């Protein structure tokens, strides 16, 4: 291995270490606790080293969010092959489980202000993959409706449930009833067409 290759590998490892440390700190104490000073202490590098990788906290949150979308895409893909469940239900359950079990990561992806071009041609691949998995879940029930618009409605409903549940704004004992209502409303075209 050349010296240049070793330096590039070490830089990539440092980059990932910073992302992992930010996510861990956010999971333990929330995103307000994530500062470049705290991260520098946690990863045992100076703040200038952090700034050589990221312009600041916003760039770190962005990197965490993009990585999180890749994780969500993989979980949705695994859920799609679940036996005995519709794609839509499997995706809904996987999405809500992800939001519940990884609240800081979910927050970075969909709540924090991040400079990610959602809904444009410049969107990172990880976001395309996650949205593509949602599209695959919605496709069987699309009927005559626009697939991407219906997917956005499904995503919005899941995000609303996830966010309101996390904020303890919804009655916990009515989770399944809410999910049934959303899935039933989205599946109307499927029922009308006898699919």
C-alpha positions in Angstrom: 0.0 0.0 0.0 1.4 3.4 -1.0 1.6 6.3 1.5 -1.0 8.1 -0.5 -3.4 5.2 -0.3 -2.8 4.8 3.4 -3.5 8.5 4.0 -6.7 8.4 2.0 -7.9 5.3 3.9 -7.1 7.0 7.3 -8.9 10.2 6.2 -12.0 8.1 5.2 -11.8 6.3 8.5 -11.6 9.7 10.4 -14.5 11.0 8.3 -16.7 8.0 9.3 -15.5 8.2 12.9 -16.8 11.8 13.1 -20.2 10.8 11.6 -20.5 7.9 14.0 -19.6 10.0 17.0 -22.1 12.7 16.0 -24.9 10.2 15.7 -24.0 8.5 19.0 -23.8 11.8 20.8 -27.2 12.8 19.3 -28.7 9.5 20.3 -27.5 9.9 23.9 -28.1 13.7 24.4 -30.0 15.1 21.4 -28.7 17.2 18.5 -28.3 20.3 20.6 -25.5 18.5 22.4 -23.6 17.9 19.1 -21.0 20.6 18.8 -17.7 20.6 17.0 -16.0 21.0 20.4 -17.7 18.0 21.9 -17.1 16.0 18.8 -13.4 16.9 18.8 -13.2 15.6 22.4 -15.1 12.5 21.6 -13.0 11.5 18.5 -9.8 12.8 20.1 -8.9 15.0 17.2 -8.6 18.8 17.2 -11.4 21.0 16.0 -9.2 22.0 12.9 -9.1 18.3 12.0 -12.9 18.2 12.2 -13.1 21.3 10.0 -10.8 19.7 7.4 -13.6 17.1 7.0 -16.8 19.2 7.5 -17.5 22.9 7.3 -19.4 22.7 10.6 -22.2 21.0 12.5 -24.7 21.4 9.6 -22.4 19.5 7.3 -22.0 16.7 9.8 -25.8 16.4 10.3 -26.2 16.3 6.5 -23.7 13.4 6.3 -25.5 11.6 9.1 -28.9 12.2 7.3 -27.6 10.8 4.0 -26.1 7.8 5.7 -29.4 7.3 7.6 -31.4 7.2 4.3 -29.2 4.4 3.1 -29.9 2.5 6.3 -33.6 3.1 5.9 -33.6 2.0 2.3 -32.0 -1.3 3.3 -34.6 -1.9 6.1 -37.5 -1.1 3.7 -36.0 -3.5 1.1 -35.8 -6.3 3.7 -39.4 -5.6 4.9 -40.6 -5.8 1.3 -39.9 -9.5 1.3 -41.8 -10.1 4.5 -44.1 -13.1 4.2 -47.8 -12.7 4.8 -47.9 -8.9 4.6 -48.8 -6.5 1.9 -45.8 -4.4 0.7 -47.6 -1.3 2.0 -48.1 -2.6 5.5 -44.5 -4.1 5.6 -43.1 -0.7 4.5 -45.3 1.2 7.0 -44.2 -1.0 9.9 -40.6 -0.9 8.9 -40.6 2.9 8.5 -42.3 3.5 11.9 -40.0 1.0 13.6 -37.0 2.8 12.2 -38.2 6.1 13.4 -39.0 4.7 16.9 -35.7 2.8 17.4 -33.4 5.4 15.8 -34.9 8.7 16.9 -31.7 10.8 16.6 -31.0 9.4 13.1 -34.6 9.9 12.0 -34.4 13.5 13.4 -31.3 14.2 11.3 -32.9 12.8 8.2 -36.3 14.4 8.3 -36.6 17.0 11.1 -33.3 18.9 11.3 -32.7 21.7 8.8 -30.2 20.1 6.4 -29.0 21.3 3.0 -30.1 18.2 1.0 -31.9 18.8 -2.3 -35.0 16.6 -1.7 -37.2 16.2 -4.8 -34.6 17.4 -7.3 -32.2 15.8 -9.8 -29.3 16.5 -7.3 -30.7 14.3 -4.5 -28.0 11.9 -3.2 -28.4 8.2 -4.2 -29.2 7.1 -0.6 -32.3 9.3 -0.6 -33.2 8.0 -4.1 -32.9 4.5 -2.8 -35.1 5.1 0.3 -37.8 6.9 -1.8 -37.6 4.1 -4.4 -38.4 1.6 -1.7 -41.4 3.6 -0.6 -42.5 3.7 -4.3 -42.1 -0.1 -4.5 -44.4 -0.4 -1.5 -47.1 1.9 -2.9 -47.0 0.6 -6.5 -49.4 -2.3 -5.9 -52.2 0.1 -4.7 -51.6 3.0 -7.1 -54.5 2.4 -9.4 -55.1 5.4 -11.7 -53.3 7.8 -9.3 -49.9 9.3 -9.8 -47.4 6.9 -8.2 -44.9 9.5 -6.9 -47.6 11.7 -5.5 -49.3 8.8 -3.8 -45.9 7.8 -2.4 -45.4 11.3 -1.1 -48.7 11.1 0.6 -47.8 7.7 2.2 -44.4 9.1 3.3 -46.1 12.2 4.7 -48.6 10.1 6.7 -45.8 7.8 8.1 -43.7 10.9 9.0 -46.6 12.5 10.7 -47.3 9.4 12.8 -43.7 8.9 13.6 -43.1 12.5 14.6 -46.3 12.8 16.6 -45.7 9.5 18.3 -42.1 10.5 19.2 -43.4 13.7 20.7 -46.0 11.8 22.7 -48.8 13.7 21.0 -50.8 10.6 20.0 -52.7 8.1 22.1 -50.3 5.0 22.3 -53.1 2.5 22.4 -54.6 3.7 19.1 -51.4 3.1 17.0 -52.8 0.1 15.1 -56.1 1.8 14.4 -54.3 4.8 12.9 -52.2 2.6 10.7 -55.2 0.7 9.5 -57.0 3.9 8.5 -54.0 5.2 6.6 -53.3 1.9 4.8 -57.1 1.5 4.1 -57.3 4.9 2.6 -54.3 4.4 0.4 -55.5 1.0 -0.7 -58.9 2.2 -2.0 -57.8 1.9 -5.6 -56.7 -1.6 -5.0 -60.1 -2.6 -3.5 -62.0 -0.8 -6.3 -60.0 -2.6 -9.0 -60.4 -6.0 -7.2 -56.7 -6.4 -7.0 
